[in-house]
Amino acid sequence: MQKNLLIFDNSPSIGRIIARRCVSAGLSAECCRPSVQLITGRAPFTGYDGILLFTYRADERLLELVRRESESGRAVFIGLYTPSAAVRSRFRRAGAAKIFIMPCSLPDICVSILLHLSRGCSPAERIELFLEETGFPGRLSGFHYLAKAAELCMAAPQRLWGGMGGIYEETAESFSTSPKLVERAMRNLSSHITENGALTRLTEGRLAEKPTNTELICAVCDMFSRL
C-alpha cells in the first residue's frame, strides 16, 4: 500500500500495538511521544499520509493543526478521551478524517485507518484488507472468493435478494475455477471463522453459529459499508 502513518502515542498498550498491526498490513507506521508541544512543533507532517493523535479536549492548537493538515490533503485521525458531542463536533468541523471515542477497540481503529488510507486500492483489495484485520485466514482460497463475491454484491446489492444468483459463477470466472469449488471453499472458510472467533468480531456477536454463504456475504457487506 506504501502509505505512512505517524502515531502520537508510543505506549505499549496503544501506540505500539497500532503501529505493529499497520506494519503487518503493509503500512509504514512510526510512534512518538504524545505531548501537544511535540505534535504542534513537528508540523507540517511532510512525508506522511496520515497522523493519529489522542486528546482529552479540543485544544485550539490541535484544532488549527487539524485544519491545516486536512487542507493539505493529509488525513488526521483523533482518539478522543471524552464523549462530549461538542468536542467531537469541533474536531469534525476542523476536518478530522475519523474520530474514535476512547476506549475504542484497537482492531476497529486499525481497520478504519487502513481502509481510509487504502482508498486508492481496488474494492476487492480493500475488502481483503478488512477481512484480514478481522481475523479471516488469508491462506484459504475461500478468503479471496468471499472478497470478490462481496465486491460484486456491494456494486449491485439486489443480487443477494435472489439467493446468490450468478455470484458463484462470476466469482469463479474471475479465478478461473468452478462455481462448485467457490461455494465449497466459502463454506470451509465459514467453518474456520466460526472456530477462531472472526465471525463474532465481524457480526459483533449477533451471529455465533456457522453462517450460510449468503449470510456471510451479507455480514461482510454490511460491516464493510459501515466502515
N, C-alpha and C positions, 0 to 999 in steps of 0.2 A: 504493500500500500504506500510505502515511502512517505509517511507523514510524521510530523514531530510535535510532541506534546510536552509542555513544561508544567510540572505539578508543584504548587507551592504548599507542600506538606511532605516532610521527609521522615515522618513517623513510621515505624514498622507495622503499625496497625492499620494505617490508611494509605499514605502516600506510596510507600514502597510496594505494597501489595498491588495497588492500581498500576504502578509502573511495570511490575513483572507481568501482569496479565496483558497489558498493552503490548509489551515487547514480544510476548509469546504469540500475539495475533499479528505481528509484523509492523507494529507502530513504535517508532523510536520515542522513548519517554525518559525524562530527567526530573529528579526531585531536588528541591532546595527548601531552605527554611521559610516559614510562612509569615514572617513579620511584614506589617504594612509598609514599613520603610524600605525593606528589601524589594517588595513587589513593585512599588511605585518607582523606586530608584533604578530598577533594572529595565524598565520600559524605555523605548519601544522594543517589542519582542521579535525583532527581525530574525528570520530563520525558523520560526515556529509557526505551525498551522493552527495551534490551539493552546490555551492555557487553562489550568484548573486551579481555582483558589477557594479557600474556605474562610467564612467570616460570620460574625455574630450580628453585625449591624451594617447599615448602608452608609459606610464611611464615604464622605464626599470625594476623597482622593481615589478610592476604589471605583466609585461611580464614574468619575472622569476618565479613569483608565479604561473601564469597560467601554465607554462611548468611543474613545479614541481608537482602541484596538478593533472594535467591531466595525467602525467606519473604514479601517484599513483592510477589512476582509478577513480578520483573524477571529476565530471562534473563542469566546470566553465562557467557560463553564463555572458555575458558582455552587459551592456546597454551603447551604445556609443553616446555621445553628439557631434558628428561630422560626416558629410557624407563622409569624406576622405576615399577613397578606399585604400590608402597606410596604414593608421592606422588600418583599418579593416583587411587588409591582414596580418599585423604583429600579431594581436591577433589570427587570424585563424591559422597562422603558429606555434604560441606558443601552440596551442592545445585547444583553446576555443571551447566548445561544441556547442554554439549558440551565435550569435551576433545580438543584437537588435539595429537598428538605431533609436535613440530618436529624436522627440517624437514617440513612438510606443504605440499602444493601450494596456492597461493593460490586457484585456482578451486574446489578442494574446500572450503576454508574458507568462501569466499563463498557457495557453493551451500548448505552446511549452515546457515549463519546465515540466509540469505534464506528457506529453507524453514521453519526454526524460527519465524521472526518473521512468516511469512505464513500461519500455521495458521488464521486466520480466513477466508482466501480459499477459493474452491471448489477441489475437487480438480483440475479442468481448468486453472485459473489457476496452481496450484502446479506442475503438470507443465509448463506452458508456460514458467514461470519457470526451472525446471530445464533444459529444452531450450535456452532462450536462453543461459543461462550455460555450457552445454556446447558451444555454438557452432553450434547449428542455426539456419539462416536464417529468421527470423520473417516475412520478406516473402513467402514461398511459402505457397500455400494448404495444401499437404501438412503444413506445420508444425502448423496448427490441427487438421487432420483426425487427425494422429498423436496429439496430446494428448488428443483426445476418445476415440479408439479405445483408448488406454492407460488412460484413466479407466474405460471400460466393462469392460476386461479385469481391471483391478485389483479392481473391485467383484465380478466373477464370473470368477475365473481359469480355470474349466473351459471357458469359451467358446473358449479357444485350442486346446483339445485336438481340437476338431472341424474345425480348419483355417479359422478365421475365420468360422464360421457366424453370419450375421446382423450381424457387426460393421460391415461396409461399409454395409449398409442402414441401421442405426441411426445411424451417424455421418453418413451422407448426409442423413437426415431432420433431424438437428439443424441442418444448414447449408442446408437447402432445395436440395439438389443431388442428383446421381445417384450410385449406388454405383460405377459405372464411372469417373466423374470422381474420386471419392475414391481408388479403387485406383490410378489413373494418377498422381494428384498425389503420393501417398505413394511411388510408385516413383521419381518425379522428385526428391523430397526425398532418397531414399536415394542417388541419384547425386551430389547436391551434398555430402552429409555425408561420403561416401567420399572425395571430392576435397579437401575443406577440412580434413580431419583430425578432425572432430567424432565420426565413427564410432569412431576409435581411442580418443578420450577416453572415449566412452560405454562401450565394451566393455573398456577398459583394455588394449587391444592384442590381445585374443583374437579379434577379427574384423576382417580387413583388406579383404576383398572386399565388393563391394556386396551388402547383405543382401536377402533377400526381405522383403516387408511383415510377414509373421508373425515372422520373426527380429528385425526392427527393433522391433516392438511388445513382444516378449518381453524384449529387451535393455533397453528403456526401463522396463518394469515392474520388472525385476529390480533395476536400479541405483536407481531412484526409491524402491523399497520399502526398500532398504538404507540410504538416507539418512534 
